[in-house]
Amino acid sequence: MAPLVSSGPGAATPTMNMPSTALLNIAPQNSSSLTLSGINGYSIHGDRVILSASEISNHRHADNLSGSLSLELWALDRPYFGGDFDGVALAGVQIGRVQGQHLLVNNHHDLPFTAPGAGTWTLTLMLREWEGQGFVTRDQVQFAQPYVVERKATAAVQAQADNVITVNFAAAEPPADRRLSLNEASRAEIAAIKGVSKKLAEAIVAARPFASTADLLAVKGMGPKLLEKIRTLVRL
């Protein structure tokens, strides 16, 4: 049986049960004008993850400057075949814009890692481009090795009169998500987040709904540093 990446019962953070080389994959060939190529992968270390992309290329004409690019790691509940998708954003970073007929090489980014909930996930590394209204996936690397997060089990042990012990394994209720929803919260609630001004809160309310947290970077006044600071406090 192939080794799995898992978060076992009682574990505080996900762990890797495989060498990091097993997490590398070759980007598929496609017709996109913006591509991931070479060896690409991820390496999880507790609450951090390193995203690696050998080459990020713009194959368009030399006078073309791409939109803002984002390299993102997603956990999907099914294989990705293009278009819209549902999943959990695990990590992401803005990498700027690339001139046509140019490429970025040896990309390595050490980022905060947000583990998905219990389940068996397909991890996908996505190259996404800002198109004015949101980010569009231009290329992706899908990893065949599943990422498994086990649900914690609670044991209720009762000693019977006949000295027989019964153990009842019941799935624990998942913890409530107490993060503030930026798609639903009021302007005042958003402005109460440390580091978010009233003006920025107004801009966030005016720009929603958001498809991913990376879309927040298009809101005037929201920069990568501030987004990184509040990432654990908010959700969509």
C-alpha positions as CSV (number, residue, x, y, z in Angstrom):
1,M,0.0,0.0,0.0
2,A,1.3,3.4,-0.9
3,P,2.1,5.8,2.0
4,L,-0.4,8.6,2.7
5,V,-0.1,12.1,4.0
6,S,-2.3,12.2,7.1
7,S,-3.2,13.9,10.3
8,G,-3.8,11.1,12.8
9,P,-6.1,11.2,15.8
10,G,-5.0,13.7,18.4
11,A,-2.3,15.2,16.1
12,A,-2.0,19.0,16.5
13,T,-0.7,19.5,12.9
14,P,-0.5,17.4,9.7
15,T,2.5,15.2,9.3
16,M,4.2,13.7,6.2
17,N,4.7,10.0,6.2
18,M,6.6,10.0,2.9
19,P,9.9,11.4,1.6
20,S,9.4,14.8,0.0
21,T,10.5,13.5,-3.4
22,A,7.2,11.5,-3.4
23,L,5.4,14.8,-3.5
24,L,6.9,16.0,-6.7
25,N,5.1,15.8,-10.0
26,I,5.6,16.8,-13.7
27,A,3.3,19.5,-15.0
28,P,1.0,18.2,-17.7
29,Q,1.3,19.5,-21.3
30,N,-1.6,21.8,-22.3
31,S,-2.5,24.6,-24.6
32,S,-2.5,27.4,-22.0
33,S,-0.4,30.5,-22.7
34,L,0.7,30.6,-19.0
35,T,2.2,27.3,-17.8
36,L,3.8,25.4,-15.0
37,S,6.6,23.2,-16.3
38,G,9.4,21.0,-15.1
39,I,9.3,19.5,-11.6
40,N,6.7,21.0,-9.3
41,G,5.6,20.0,-5.8
42,Y,4.9,20.8,-2.2
43,S,6.5,19.8,1.2
44,I,4.5,20.1,4.4
45,H,6.2,20.8,7.7
46,G,3.6,21.2,10.5
47,D,1.9,24.5,9.9
48,R,4.2,25.6,7.0
49,V,4.4,24.4,3.4
50,I,7.0,24.9,0.7
51,L,5.6,25.3,-2.8
52,S,8.0,24.6,-5.6
53,A,7.6,25.4,-9.3
54,S,10.6,24.9,-11.7
55,E,9.3,27.2,-14.4
56,I,6.4,29.6,-14.7
57,S,6.2,30.7,-18.3
58,N,4.3,33.3,-20.4
59,H,4.2,32.0,-23.9
60,R,2.3,35.0,-25.3
61,H,3.7,37.7,-27.6
62,A,6.7,39.6,-26.3
63,D,4.6,42.8,-25.8
64,N,2.1,41.0,-23.6
65,L,2.3,41.5,-19.8
66,S,0.3,38.9,-17.9
67,G,-2.2,39.8,-15.2
68,S,-1.1,39.4,-11.5
69,L,-0.3,35.7,-11.0
70,S,-1.0,33.6,-8.0
71,L,0.5,30.2,-7.1
72,E,-2.0,28.3,-4.9
73,L,-2.2,24.9,-3.3
74,W,-5.8,23.5,-3.1
75,A,-7.4,20.5,-1.5
76,L,-10.2,19.2,-3.8
77,D,-12.8,16.5,-3.0
78,R,-12.5,15.1,-6.5
79,P,-10.0,15.3,-9.4
80,Y,-9.8,18.6,-11.3
81,F,-10.6,18.6,-15.0
82,G,-10.7,22.4,-15.5
83,G,-13.3,25.2,-15.0
84,D,-14.9,26.0,-11.7
85,F,-14.1,23.9,-8.6
86,D,-14.9,23.5,-5.0
87,G,-12.2,23.0,-2.4
88,V,-10.1,24.3,0.5
89,A,-7.3,26.8,-0.1
90,L,-4.3,25.5,1.8
91,A,-1.7,28.1,0.8
92,G,-1.1,30.8,-1.8
93,V,1.3,33.5,-2.8
94,Q,1.2,36.4,-5.3
95,I,4.2,36.2,-7.7
96,G,3.6,39.4,-9.8
97,R,3.4,39.6,-13.5
98,V,5.4,38.0,-16.3
99,Q,6.3,39.5,-19.6
100,G,5.5,37.6,-22.8
101,Q,8.3,35.2,-23.9
102,H,9.7,35.3,-20.4
103,L,9.7,32.9,-17.4
104,L,10.3,32.7,-13.7
105,V,12.6,29.8,-12.7
106,N,13.3,27.9,-9.5
107,N,10.3,29.3,-7.6
108,H,10.3,28.2,-3.9
109,H,7.9,29.8,-1.4
110,D,7.7,29.0,2.4
111,L,4.1,29.8,3.4
112,P,1.6,29.3,6.2
113,F,-0.4,26.0,5.7
114,T,-4.1,25.7,6.5
115,A,-5.0,22.0,6.9
116,P,-8.3,20.8,5.4
117,G,-10.9,19.0,7.4
118,A,-11.3,15.3,7.8
119,G,-11.5,13.4,4.5
120,T,-9.5,12.2,1.5
121,W,-8.4,15.1,-0.7
122,T,-6.8,15.5,-4.1
123,L,-4.1,18.2,-3.8
124,T,-3.7,20.5,-6.8
125,L,-1.0,23.2,-7.4
126,M,-2.6,26.0,-9.5
127,L,-1.2,28.9,-11.5
128,R,-4.0,31.5,-11.6
129,E,-4.2,34.9,-13.3
130,W,-6.1,38.0,-12.3
131,E,-8.6,39.1,-15.0
132,G,-10.2,42.1,-13.4
133,Q,-13.2,40.4,-11.8
134,G,-11.3,37.4,-10.3
135,F,-8.6,34.9,-10.7
136,V,-8.7,32.3,-13.5
137,T,-6.8,29.0,-13.4
138,R,-4.3,28.9,-16.3
139,D,-2.4,25.7,-15.5
140,Q,-2.4,23.1,-12.7
141,V,-0.4,20.2,-11.4
142,Q,-2.6,17.5,-9.8
143,F,-0.9,15.1,-7.4
144,A,-1.9,11.4,-7.6
145,Q,-1.0,10.7,-4.0
146,P,-4.1,11.5,-1.8
147,Y,-3.9,13.7,1.3
148,V,-5.8,12.0,4.1
149,V,-7.0,13.7,7.3
150,E,-8.6,11.3,9.8
151,R,-11.5,12.3,12.0
152,K,-10.7,12.2,15.7
153,A,-12.5,9.4,17.6
154,T,-13.8,9.6,21.2
155,A,-14.0,6.5,23.3
156,A,-16.7,6.1,25.9
157,V,-15.7,3.2,28.1
158,Q,-18.3,1.6,30.4
159,A,-17.5,-1.3,32.7
160,Q,-20.4,-3.8,32.8
161,A,-21.4,-5.9,35.8
162,D,-20.2,-9.0,34.1
163,N,-16.7,-7.4,33.8
164,V,-17.2,-6.8,30.0
165,I,-15.9,-3.5,28.8
166,T,-17.8,-1.8,25.9
167,V,-15.9,0.8,23.8
168,N,-18.1,3.1,21.7
169,F,-16.2,4.9,19.0
170,A,-18.2,7.9,17.9
171,A,-17.1,10.5,15.5
172,A,-16.3,13.7,17.3
173,E,-18.2,16.8,16.1
174,P,-15.9,19.0,14.1
175,P,-15.0,22.3,15.8
176,A,-17.1,25.3,14.9
177,D,-15.5,27.6,12.4
178,R,-15.3,30.9,14.3
179,R,-13.5,32.8,11.5
180,L,-15.4,35.9,10.2
181,S,-17.1,35.4,6.8
182,L,-16.0,38.3,4.5
183,N,-18.9,37.5,2.1
184,E,-21.5,37.7,4.9
185,A,-20.2,39.9,7.7
186,S,-21.3,43.5,8.2
187,R,-19.0,46.5,7.5
188,A,-18.6,47.1,11.2
189,E,-17.6,43.5,11.9
190,I,-15.0,43.6,9.2
191,A,-13.6,46.9,10.4
192,A,-13.2,45.4,13.9
193,I,-10.5,43.1,12.6
194,K,-7.1,44.4,13.8
195,G,-5.3,46.1,10.9
196,V,-8.5,46.7,8.8
197,S,-9.6,50.3,8.5
198,K,-13.2,51.4,8.1
199,K,-12.3,52.5,4.5
200,L,-10.9,49.1,3.7
201,A,-14.0,47.4,5.3
202,E,-16.2,49.5,3.0
203,A,-14.2,48.5,0.0
204,I,-14.4,44.8,0.9
205,V,-18.2,45.0,1.3
206,A,-18.5,46.8,-2.1
207,A,-16.3,44.2,-3.9
208,R,-17.9,41.0,-2.6
209,P,-18.7,38.2,-3.2
210,F,-15.2,36.7,-3.3
211,A,-14.5,33.3,-4.9
212,S,-11.2,32.8,-3.0
213,T,-9.2,34.7,-0.3
214,A,-6.7,35.5,-3.0
215,D,-9.4,37.7,-4.7
216,L,-9.1,40.1,-1.7
217,L,-5.8,41.4,-3.2
218,A,-7.8,43.2,-5.9
219,V,-9.5,45.3,-3.2
220,K,-7.8,48.7,-2.9
221,G,-6.0,48.9,0.4
222,M,-5.5,45.2,0.8
223,G,-1.9,44.1,0.4
224,P,-0.2,40.7,0.6
225,K,1.2,41.4,4.1
226,L,-2.2,42.4,5.6
227,L,-3.9,39.5,3.9
228,E,-1.3,37.1,5.4
229,K,-1.8,38.7,8.8
230,I,-5.6,38.2,8.8
231,R,-5.8,35.0,6.9
232,T,-6.4,32.9,10.0
233,L,-9.1,35.2,11.2
234,V,-11.3,35.3,8.1
235,R,-13.0,33.0,5.6
236,L,-15.3,33.3,2.7
